[in-house]
Amino acid sequence: MIIDAQNITKTYGSLKVLKGISISVEEGEIVSIVGASGAGKTTALQIMGTLLLQDSGDLKILDTDIAKLREKQLAQFRNEHIGFVFQFHHLLAEFTALENVCIPAFFCHTSKRKAEKRAKELLDFLHISHRMNHKPGELSGGEQQRIAVARALINNPAIIFADEPSGNLDSKNKIELHELFFSLRKEFNQTFVIVTHDTHLSELSDRVITMEDGEIITE
């Protein structure tokens, strides 16, 4: 089991955003989390992705108790084992596509030569290597999202968390991105947890978790 989250709660002031949810994810699964805006989907994803700390409950990723990690240990764990793909690509405008993909590897003290070799392999697999020397402003939305996916994969993460990854894409690029996720699972046995409003993507997933008012109502 890659993720084991049990009885997770999160409160902001008087607002209970998560009311004791439990989610487990196995290696190679593609799991979608759906629900109306304000249901707690993104908060759940951010906690499982170690970007937020829960108020109570237990979270283990790769059998590691996340609550026991100190700040630097947590940052290192996140960079080595977790990848993120967001609705907004968050690519750095001053760097090329290749340089953007390499950045997480440099945080892991990977050599420039090794990082660039891995990045070029990923860009080739994602059919975007011909754009690797272009900066984000010169790329289409679909191309930028592929660069963001390559960046998420650079450190061979155990799991990728995606928050509305196709939210800003047109229909053609949405379908291509969804197909890409399943190609990555087939090729690398990649695990995905995806927050989405896109019914096409959720229907393709191995499992759909529906949230409402901070609780899981169906799975």
C-alpha positions in Angstrom: 0.0 0.0 0.0 1.4 3.4 -1.1 -1.0 5.6 0.8 -2.8 4.9 4.1 -4.7 7.8 5.4 -7.0 7.1 8.4 -9.5 9.4 10.1 -8.0 12.6 8.7 -9.5 15.9 9.9 -8.7 19.5 9.0 -10.4 22.6 10.4 -10.0 26.3 9.6 -11.5 28.4 12.4 -15.1 27.1 12.8 -15.1 25.4 9.4 -14.6 21.6 9.4 -13.1 21.0 6.0 -12.3 17.3 6.5 -14.4 15.3 9.0 -12.4 12.1 9.5 -11.8 10.7 6.0 -9.9 7.5 5.3 -8.3 6.8 1.9 -6.0 3.9 0.9 -4.2 3.7 -2.4 -2.3 0.7 -3.8 0.7 0.8 -6.2 -0.3 1.3 -9.8 -3.8 2.5 -9.0 -5.4 5.5 -10.7 -7.8 7.0 -8.2 -10.1 10.0 -8.9 -11.5 12.2 -6.1 -14.7 14.0 -7.2 -17.3 16.3 -5.7 -18.7 19.8 -5.8 -16.5 22.8 -5.1 -15.9 23.1 -1.3 -16.3 19.4 -0.7 -12.7 19.1 0.7 -11.1 17.4 -2.3 -8.1 19.7 -2.7 -7.5 19.8 1.0 -7.4 16.0 1.1 -5.0 15.9 -1.8 -2.7 18.5 -0.2 -2.6 16.5 3.0 -1.9 13.2 1.3 0.7 15.0 -0.8 2.4 16.3 2.5 1.8 20.0 1.5 -0.6 20.4 4.5 -0.6 18.8 7.9 -3.8 17.2 9.2 -5.2 18.3 12.6 -5.7 14.6 13.6 -5.6 11.2 12.1 -2.8 9.1 10.7 -1.0 9.3 7.3 1.5 6.8 6.1 3.1 7.0 2.7 5.4 4.1 1.7 5.1 2.9 5.3 6.5 6.2 6.5 4.6 8.0 9.3 4.6 11.5 7.9 3.8 13.2 11.2 7.2 11.9 12.6 9.2 13.7 9.9 10.9 17.0 10.7 10.5 19.9 8.2 13.7 19.2 6.2 13.1 15.4 6.3 9.6 16.0 5.0 10.8 18.3 2.2 13.3 15.7 1.1 10.8 12.8 1.3 8.3 14.8 -0.8 10.9 15.7 -3.4 12.1 12.1 -3.7 8.8 10.2 -3.6 6.0 12.5 -4.7 5.2 14.4 -7.9 2.6 17.1 -8.5 0.7 18.2 -11.5 -1.6 21.2 -11.1 -4.2 23.0 -13.1 -1.8 25.9 -13.5 1.5 24.6 -14.7 3.8 26.7 -12.4 6.6 26.5 -14.9 9.3 29.1 -14.4 9.1 31.6 -17.3 12.9 32.4 -17.4 13.9 28.7 -17.9 13.6 26.4 -20.9 11.3 23.4 -20.9 14.3 21.1 -20.3 15.6 23.3 -17.4 12.1 23.3 -15.8 11.9 19.5 -15.9 15.4 19.2 -14.3 14.8 21.5 -11.3 13.4 18.8 -8.9 16.3 16.6 -9.7 18.8 19.3 -8.8 17.1 19.6 -5.4 18.0 15.9 -5.0 21.6 16.7 -5.8 21.4 14.8 -9.1 24.3 15.8 -11.4 23.4 18.1 -14.4 24.4 15.4 -16.9 22.3 12.7 -15.3 19.3 15.0 -14.7 19.3 16.2 -18.3 19.6 12.7 -19.6 16.6 11.6 -17.6 14.7 14.8 -18.6 15.3 14.2 -22.3 14.1 10.6 -22.0 10.9 11.8 -20.4 10.3 14.5 -22.9 10.9 12.0 -25.7 8.4 9.6 -24.1 5.9 12.4 -23.8 6.4 13.4 -27.5 7.5 16.9 -26.6 11.4 16.7 -26.9 11.3 18.9 -30.0 10.2 21.8 -27.7 12.7 21.3 -24.9 14.7 24.4 -25.7 11.6 26.6 -25.7 10.5 28.7 -22.8 7.0 28.4 -21.3 5.7 31.5 -23.1 6.5 29.9 -26.4 4.5 26.7 -25.6 0.8 25.9 -26.0 -1.3 25.0 -22.9 -1.1 21.3 -23.8 2.7 21.5 -24.3 3.1 23.2 -21.0 1.1 20.6 -19.2 3.3 17.8 -20.7 6.3 19.7 -19.5 4.7 19.8 -16.0 4.1 16.0 -16.2 7.7 15.4 -17.1 8.9 17.6 -14.2 6.6 15.5 -11.9 8.3 12.3 -13.1 11.9 13.4 -13.0 12.7 11.8 -9.6 10.8 8.6 -10.3 8.2 9.3 -7.7 6.1 6.6 -6.1 2.9 8.6 -6.6 1.7 11.6 -8.6 -1.0 13.9 -7.2 -2.8 15.9 -9.8 -5.2 18.7 -9.0 -7.6 19.5 -11.9 -4.7 18.7 -14.3 -6.9 19.1 -17.4 -8.9 22.1 -16.1 -7.3 24.7 -18.5 -7.0 22.4 -21.6 -9.3 22.2 -24.6 -11.1 19.0 -25.4 -8.3 17.5 -27.6 -5.6 18.2 -25.1 -7.7 16.9 -22.2 -8.1 13.6 -23.9 -4.4 13.4 -24.8 -3.5 14.2 -21.1 -5.9 11.5 -19.8 -4.5 8.9 -22.2 -1.0 10.0 -21.1 -1.7 9.1 -17.5 -2.8 5.6 -18.5 0.3 5.2 -20.7 2.5 6.1 -17.7 0.7 3.5 -15.6 1.3 0.9 -18.3 4.9 1.9 -18.9 6.1 2.6 -15.3 3.2 1.3 -13.1 2.8 4.9 -12.0 0.3 5.6 -9.2 -2.0 8.6 -9.5 -4.4 10.4 -7.2 -6.4 12.9 -9.2 -8.8 15.6 -8.0 -11.1 16.4 -11.0 -14.4 17.7 -12.2 -13.8 15.9 -15.5 -16.2 13.0 -15.9 -14.3 11.5 -18.8 -11.2 11.2 -16.6 -13.0 10.0 -13.5 -14.9 7.3 -15.5 -11.6 6.0 -16.8 -10.1 5.7 -13.3 -9.8 2.4 -11.4 -11.7 3.9 -8.5 -13.7 7.0 -7.9 -14.0 8.6 -4.4 -16.9 11.1 -4.1 -16.7 13.7 -1.4 -19.4 16.0 0.0 -19.0 18.5 2.9 -15.7 17.1 4.1 -16.8 13.5 4.0 -16.5 10.5 1.7 -20.0 9.6 0.6 -19.3 6.9 -2.0 -16.2 4.9 -3.1 
